[in-house]
């Protein structure tokens, strides 16, 4: 039993020891490979049949394996593989790298850009980023003369600046040749081996053609010589005139290209510089020569011929541009340089003509001044005659006016007198009517009062009763009357009761005024 336990323990110890030796010493010490970041591990299998001479090792073949191991921990049998640490290939922003396959199938005739499994320059390019390149089968490179980064292993992308377009010319493929589709402003990761991009400015440009002068030794008829400034050949715009003299012009021509016309320009003429050299400048010279061949130096110096010449050149340039895909806006003549000798002659002749014209104008001015003075005198005489006639006419009109005023006043006075007489008659009639009316009113009032009195006396039964009633009516309310018996034999007793009453009434009536008659209303004049 003890022997069995010892055997089991020994086996366990041996197993543990073997595990420790395998994992700790062999696997972690001999097989383990560490690949840092930014690197890859290229493997070459050392066992098996030989791989093809220009190819990667396939399964169980000896040679370089296509697949590379990335950063991290890997376990490899030492005698089965040889290992090579390779730094990854980095393409910075704004750059690309061309890639060439060193192994693969040969390209068919007529092609020079390879696919992933073909040998040669790859159609696809390496864009910005980090790439794991197996240097056994692939090699990054740049075109000769291309703008590269500091390492010299990558080149700049195709860049189309603002205000320009890129015209693409494909070297092979179904779209071989110049593409009608242009590239707008921006960066493009294009394979320069596949497509060539020509940068063409769009919009309007200015072609300046100015005359430049140089010093020339000129000899005269006496044998003397002097330095004179003469136009330099090949500068500005020059052409012979109808009078045999040479004309030199300073010109500015505004022309441009639209994006849709850029492919045609590149196809027909090449670059923008080629277009200016082959078309723009020669056409300007030719059209100016044709337009100015019928003119003389005097035509350019005097009159509006220069404007007509400029309009004609502009029109013919625009017509030519429509045929060639070029847009001409205007051709401006900034200055002209005619032959100095003929210029002096023409200027002298023009000055003489101007003097003649000036003299004629002065003579006309003197004539007009004389006529003006005569006219002023006539006007002054006419004004005096007019003043005399006006004075006489005013006096006559004033006299007639005074006469008419006197007649009007006399007539008015007669009319006023007649009206005053009528007013007096009316006033007299009014007084008469007022007197008669007052008399009538007084008479009627008296009659009415008499009738009223008569009726009142009759109503009271007689004059005495009426008088007593009137007396009693007029007595004050606080009047007190006392009777005192004086005894027989006195006057008051003898008079008796009736006699006393009658005597008292008579006394009162003698002291009081009679009833006043109603006051007549005031008369109103008609």
C-alpha positions in Angstrom: 0.0 0.0 0.0 2.8 2.4 0.9 4.6 1.5 -2.3 1.5 2.5 -4.3 1.3 5.8 -2.6 5.0 6.5 -3.2 4.5 5.7 -6.9 1.5 8.0 -7.2 3.4 10.8 -5.5 6.4 10.3 -7.7 4.3 10.3 -10.8 2.6 13.5 -9.6 5.9 15.1 -8.9 7.3 14.2 -12.3 4.2 15.5 -14.0 4.3 18.7 -12.1 8.0 19.0 -12.9 7.4 18.3 -16.6 4.6 20.9 -16.7 6.8 23.5 -15.0 9.6 22.7 -17.4 7.4 22.9 -20.4 5.4 26.0 -19.5 7.9 27.8 -17.5 11.1 27.1 -19.4 10.2 25.9 -22.8 7.0 27.6 -23.7 7.5 31.0 -21.9 11.3 31.0 -22.2 11.9 29.4 -25.7 8.7 29.7 -27.7 7.3 33.1 -26.5 7.8 36.0 -28.9 6.7 39.6 -28.0 5.8 42.0 -30.9 5.6 45.7 -29.7 3.1 48.2 -31.1 4.0 49.7 -34.5 5.8 46.5 -35.6 4.8 43.2 -37.3 6.5 39.8 -37.3 7.5 38.2 -40.6 7.8 34.4 -40.4 9.8 32.0 -42.5 8.8 28.3 -42.2 11.9 26.1 -42.0 10.3 22.7 -42.6 8.4 21.2 -45.5 8.7 21.2 -49.3 10.2 24.3 -51.0 7.7 27.0 -52.0 7.7 28.5 -55.5 10.7 30.6 -56.4 8.6 33.8 -56.5 5.8 33.1 -54.1 4.8 32.8 -50.5 5.0 29.5 -48.7 1.7 27.7 -48.6 0.5 25.2 -46.0 3.4 22.8 -45.1 5.8 24.5 -47.4 9.2 26.0 -46.6 9.6 29.7 -47.2 8.3 33.1 -46.3 4.7 33.1 -45.1 2.4 35.8 -46.5 0.5 36.3 -43.2 2.4 38.5 -40.7 1.8 38.6 -36.9 0.7 41.8 -35.3 1.6 43.4 -31.9 1.2 41.1 -28.9 2.4 37.8 -27.5 2.9 34.8 -29.8 4.3 31.2 -29.2 6.4 29.7 -31.9 8.6 26.6 -32.1 12.2 27.9 -32.5 13.3 25.2 -35.0 10.1 25.5 -37.1 10.2 29.3 -37.9 12.7 32.1 -38.2 11.4 35.4 -37.1 12.0 39.0 -38.3 10.6 42.1 -36.6 9.5 44.6 -39.3 8.4 48.2 -38.6 4.9 49.0 -39.9 4.7 51.5 -42.8 3.1 54.8 -42.0 1.5 57.2 -44.5 1.0 60.7 -43.0 -2.1 62.8 -43.7 -2.3 64.4 -47.1 0.1 61.8 -48.6 -0.1 58.5 -50.5 2.4 55.7 -51.3 2.6 53.5 -54.4 2.9 49.8 -53.9 4.7 47.3 -56.1 4.0 43.6 -55.9 7.3 41.5 -56.3 5.5 38.2 -56.6 2.3 37.1 -58.4 1.0 36.5 -61.9 2.5 38.3 -64.8 0.5 41.1 -66.3 -1.2 40.5 -69.7 0.0 42.5 -72.6 -1.2 46.1 -72.8 -1.6 46.5 -69.0 0.9 48.0 -66.6 -1.2 48.3 -63.4 -1.6 45.1 -61.4 -4.3 43.7 -59.2 -3.8 42.2 -55.7 -2.6 38.8 -57.0 -0.6 40.2 -59.9 3.0 41.3 -60.1 3.8 45.0 -60.8 2.6 48.4 -59.6 -0.7 48.1 -57.8 -3.7 50.0 -59.0 -4.7 50.8 -55.4 -2.5 53.2 -53.4 -1.7 53.3 -49.7 -3.8 56.1 -48.1 -3.0 57.9 -44.9 -2.7 55.4 -42.0 -0.4 52.6 -40.7 0.1 49.6 -43.0 1.5 46.1 -42.4 3.8 45.5 -45.4 5.4 42.1 -46.1 8.6 43.4 -47.5 9.3 40.0 -49.1 6.5 40.4 -51.6 5.7 44.2 -51.6 7.7 47.4 -51.8 6.3 50.9 -51.3 7.7 53.6 -53.5 7.2 57.1 -54.8 7.3 58.5 -58.3 10.6 60.2 -59.4 10.3 64.0 -59.0 7.2 63.8 -56.8 6.9 66.0 -53.7 7.6 63.6 -50.7 7.5 63.8 -46.9 10.7 64.0 -44.8 11.2 60.2 -45.0 11.0 60.3 -48.8 8.8 57.2 -48.9 5.4 58.9 -49.5 4.3 61.6 -51.8 1.7 64.3 -51.7 -1.9 63.6 -52.7 -3.3 65.3 -55.8 -4.4 68.7 -54.7 -6.7 71.0 -56.7 -6.6 74.5 -55.2 -9.7 76.8 -55.0 -10.4 78.6 -58.3 -9.1 75.7 -60.3 -10.3 72.3 -61.6 -8.4 69.1 -62.3 -8.7 67.6 -65.7 -8.1 63.8 -65.5 -6.2 61.9 -68.2 -6.4 58.1 -67.6 -3.5 56.0 -68.9 -5.5 52.7 -69.2 -8.9 51.2 -68.5 -12.3 51.7 -69.9 -12.1 55.4 -69.4 -8.7 55.8 -71.0 -8.0 59.3 -72.2 -9.3 62.6 -71.0 -12.3 62.4 -68.8 -15.2 64.9 -69.3 -15.6 64.9 -65.5 -13.4 67.4 -63.8 -12.1 67.4 -60.2 -13.3 70.3 -58.0 -11.1 71.9 -55.4 -9.8 69.4 -52.7 -7.4 66.5 -52.0 -7.6 63.3 -54.0 -5.9 59.9 -53.3 -5.3 59.1 -57.0 -2.7 56.8 -58.4 -0.4 59.0 -60.4 0.6 56.0 -62.5 -3.0 55.6 -63.6 -4.3 59.2 -64.0 -2.5 62.4 -64.8 -4.3 65.5 -63.4 -3.8 68.8 -65.2 -4.7 71.9 -63.0 -6.6 74.5 -65.0 -7.7 77.9 -63.7 -11.4 78.7 -64.1 -13.0 82.1 -64.2 -11.4 85.1 -65.9 -7.8 85.9 -66.3 -6.0 89.0 -67.6 -3.5 89.0 -70.5 -1.3 92.1 -70.3 0.6 93.1 -73.4 2.5 96.3 -72.8 5.1 97.9 -75.0 8.6 98.1 -73.6 11.3 100.5 -74.7 15.0 100.0 -75.3 17.8 102.4 -76.1 19.1 102.5 -79.7 22.0 104.4 -81.3 20.4 106.3 -84.2 22.6 108.2 -86.8 21.3 111.2 -88.6 22.0 112.6 -92.2 25.0 114.6 -91.0 26.8 111.6 -89.5 26.0 112.4 -85.9 24.3 109.9 -83.7 22.2 109.9 -80.5 20.5 107.4 -78.2 16.8 107.2 -78.7 14.1 105.1 -77.0 12.5 102.8 -79.4 9.9 100.0 -78.9 11.3 96.6 -78.1 10.5 93.9 -80.6 8.1 91.2 -79.3 6.5 93.5 -76.7 3.0 94.9 -76.8 0.9 94.6 -79.9 2.4 95.9 -83.1 1.2 95.9 -86.7 1.7 98.0 -89.9 -0.8 100.7 -90.8 -2.2 101.7 -94.1 0.2 104.7 -94.3 3.2 102.3 -94.0 4.0 103.2 -90.4 4.2 100.8 -87.5 1.8 101.1 -84.6 2.5 99.8 -81.1 -0.4 99.2 -78.6 -0.6 98.5 -74.9 -3.5 96.1 -74.5 -5.3 94.2 -71.7 -7.4 91.3 -72.7 -9.8 89.7 -70.2 -10.5 86.0 -71.0 -11.5 82.9 -69.1 -12.3 79.2 -69.0 -15.5 77.6 -67.7 -15.2 74.2 -65.8 -17.1 72.4 -68.6 -14.6 73.6 -71.2 -11.5 72.6 -69.2 -11.2 69.0 -70.6 -11.5 70.4 -74.2 -8.8 73.0 -73.5 -6.4 70.3 -72.1 -7.2 68.0 -75.0 -6.7 70.5 -77.7 -3.9 72.7 -76.4 -2.4 71.2 -73.2 -1.8 73.4 -70.2 -3.0 76.9 -69.5 0.5 78.2 -70.4 0.3 76.3 -73.8 -3.1 77.9 -74.4 -1.8 81.4 -73.8 1.3 80.7 -76.0 -0.5 78.9 -78.8 -3.9 80.6 -79.0 -4.4 83.7 -76.9 -1.4 85.8 -77.8 -1.3 84.8 -81.6 -5.0 85.4 -82.0 -4.8 88.9 -80.4 -1.9 89.8 -82.7 -3.6 88.5 -85.8 -7.0 90.1 -85.1 -5.4 93.5 -84.2 -3.4 93.3 -87.4 -6.5 92.7 -89.5 -8.5 95.3 -87.7 -5.8 98.0 -88.0 -4.5 97.3 -91.5 -7.0 99.8 -93.0 -6.3 102.6 -90.5 -3.7 105.3 -90.5 -1.7 107.0 -87.7 -4.0 110.0 -87.9 -7.0 107.7 -87.3 -5.5 106.6 -84.0 -4.6 110.1 -82.9 -7.8 111.9 -83.8 -11.5 111.0 -83.6 -13.2 108.0 -82.1 -11.4 105.4 -84.3 -9.7 103.9 -81.3 -13.0 103.0 -79.8 -14.2 101.4 -83.0 -11.0 99.5 -83.3 -11.3 98.2 -79.7 -15.0 97.1 -80.2 -14.0 95.3 -83.4 -11.1 93.4 -81.7 -13.4 92.5 -78.8 -16.1 91.2 -81.1 -13.8 89.1 -83.2 -12.0 87.6 -80.1 -15.4 86.6 -78.7 -16.4 85.0 -82.0 -13.2 83.0 -82.1 -13.4 82.1 -78.5 -16.9 80.5 -78.9 -15.3 78.1 -81.5 -12.4 77.1 -79.2 -14.1 77.0 -75.8 -12.5 80.3 -74.6 -14.6 83.1 -73.2 -13.4 86.6 -74.0 -14.9 89.4 -71.9 -13.2 92.6 -73.4 -10.1 93.8 -75.1 -8.9 97.2 -73.9 -6.5 99.5 -75.6 -4.6 101.2 -72.8 -2.2 103.2 -74.8 -0.7 103.6 -78.3 2.8 104.4 -79.5 2.8 105.7 -83.1 5.9 106.6 -85.1 7.4 109.8 -83.5 8.0 111.6 -86.9 4.5 111.2 -88.3 3.1 111.9 -84.8 4.8 115.3 -84.8 3.6 116.1 -88.3 0.0 115.1 -87.6 0.0 117.0 -84.3 1.4 120.1 -86.1 -1.3 119.8 -88.8 -4.0 119.3 -86.1 -2.7 122.3 -84.2 -2.9 124.4 -87.4 -6.4 123.2 -88.1 -7.4 123.9 -84.5 -5.9 127.5 -84.9 -8.0 128.0 -88.0 -11.1 126.7 -86.2 -10.2 129.0 -83.2 -9.8 132.0 -85.5 -13.1 131.3 -87.1 -14.7 131.0 -83.7 -13.2 134.3 -82.6 -14.5 136.0 -85.8 -17.9 134.6 -85.2 -17.7 135.7 -81.6 -16.9 139.3 -82.7 -19.8 139.3 -85.2 -22.2 138.0 -82.6 -20.9 140.7 -80.2 -21.6 143.4 -82.7 -25.0 142.1 -83.4 -25.6 141.8 -79.6 -24.6 145.5 -79.1 -26.9 146.6 -82.0 -29.7 144.6 -80.5 -29.1 146.2 -77.1 -29.4 149.7 -78.6 -32.6 148.8 -80.4 -34.0 147.5 -77.2 -33.0 150.7 -75.3 -34.7 152.9 -78.1 -37.7 150.7 -78.0 -37.9 151.0 -74.2 -37.8 154.8 -74.4 -40.6 154.9 -77.0 -42.6 152.5 -74.9 -42.1 154.6 -71.8 -43.4 157.8 -73.6 -46.4 156.0 -75.0 -47.1 154.5 -71.6 -46.9 157.9 -69.9 -49.4 159.5 -72.4 -51.7 156.5 -72.2 -51.6 156.6 -68.4 -52.5 160.3 -68.3 -55.4 159.8 -70.7 -56.7 156.9 -68.8 -56.4 158.9 -65.5 -58.3 161.9 -67.0 -61.1 159.6 -68.3 -61.2 157.9 -64.9 -61.6 161.2 -63.0 -64.4 162.2 -65.4 -66.1 158.9 -65.0 -65.7 159.2 -61.2 -67.3 162.7 -61.1 -70.3 161.5 -63.1 -70.7 158.5 -60.9 -70.5 160.8 -57.8 -73.1 163.2 -59.2 -75.4 160.3 -60.0 -74.9 158.9 -56.6 -75.6 162.2 -54.9 -78.9 162.5 -56.8 -79.9 159.0 -55.8 -78.9 159.7 -52.1 -81.1 162.9 -52.1 -84.0 161.0 -53.5 -83.6 158.3 -50.9 -83.3 161.0 -48.1 -86.6 162.6 -49.3 -88.3 159.2 -49.3 -87.0 158.6 -45.8 -88.3 161.9 -44.6 -91.8 161.2 -46.1 -91.8 157.8 -44.4 -90.8 159.4 -41.1 -93.7 161.9 -41.3 -96.1 159.1 -42.2 -94.7 157.2 -39.2 -95.3 160.1 -36.8 -98.8 160.7 -38.2 -99.6 157.0 -37.8 -98.1 156.9 -34.3 -100.2 160.0 -33.2 -103.4 158.6 -34.6 -102.7 155.2 -33.0 -102.1 156.8 -29.6 -105.3 158.9 -29.9 -107.2 155.8 -30.9 -105.7 153.8 -28.0 -106.5 156.7 -25.5 -110.1 157.1 -26.8 -110.7 153.3 -26.7 -109.1 153.1 -23.2 -111.3 156.0 -21.8 -114.4 154.4 -23.4 -113.5 151.0 -21.9 -112.9 152.6 -18.4 -116.2 154.5 -18.6 -118.0 151.4 -19.6 -116.3 149.5 -16.8 -117.2 152.1 -14.2 -120.7 152.2 -15.4 -121.0 148.4 -15.1 -119.5 148.4 -11.6 -121.8 151.2 -10.4 -124.7 149.3 -11.8 -123.5 146.1 -10.2 -123.3 147.7 -6.8 -126.7 149.2 -7.1 -125.8 152.7 -7.3 -123.0 155.2 -6.8 -123.2 155.3 -3.0 -122.9 151.5 -2.7 -120.0 151.5 -5.1 -118.3 154.2 -3.2 -118.7 152.4 0.1 -117.4 149.2 -1.4 -114.4 151.0 -2.8 -113.8 152.7 0.6 -114.1 149.4 2.4 -111.8 147.7 0.0 -109.1 150.3 0.4 -109.2 150.3 4.3 -106.2 148.8 6.0 -106.6 145.4 7.5 -105.4 146.6 11.0 -107.9 149.5 11.1 -109.9 149.5 14.4 -113.2 151.4 14.7 -114.7 151.9 18.2 -118.1 153.2 19.0 -118.6 155.0 22.4 -122.1 155.9 23.6 -122.2 159.4 24.8 -125.7 159.5 26.1 -128.8 161.1 24.9 -128.7 164.5 23.8 -125.3 164.3 22.1 -124.7 164.8 18.5 -123.6 161.2 18.0 -126.6 159.9 19.8 -128.9 162.0 17.9 -127.5 161.1 14.6 -128.4 157.6 15.1 -126.8 154.4 14.0 -127.5 154.9 10.3 -126.4 158.5 10.4 -123.1 157.7 11.9 -122.3 155.1 9.4 -123.1 157.4 6.5 -121.1 160.2 8.0 -118.1 158.0 8.5 -118.3 156.7 4.9 -118.5 160.2 3.6 -115.5 161.3 5.6 -113.5 158.5 4.4 -114.5 159.0 0.8 -113.6 162.6 0.9 -110.1 161.8 2.0 -109.5 158.9 -0.4 -108.8 159.0 -4.1 -111.2 157.5 -6.6 -110.5 154.1 -8.2 -107.8 154.6 -10.8 -108.6 153.8 -14.4 -106.4 151.1 -16.1 -103.2 152.6 -17.6 -103.2 152.4 -21.4 -100.5 150.4 -23.1 -97.6 152.3 -24.7 -98.1 153.0 -28.4 -95.8 151.3 -30.9 -94.7 153.2 -34.0 -95.3 151.3 -37.2 
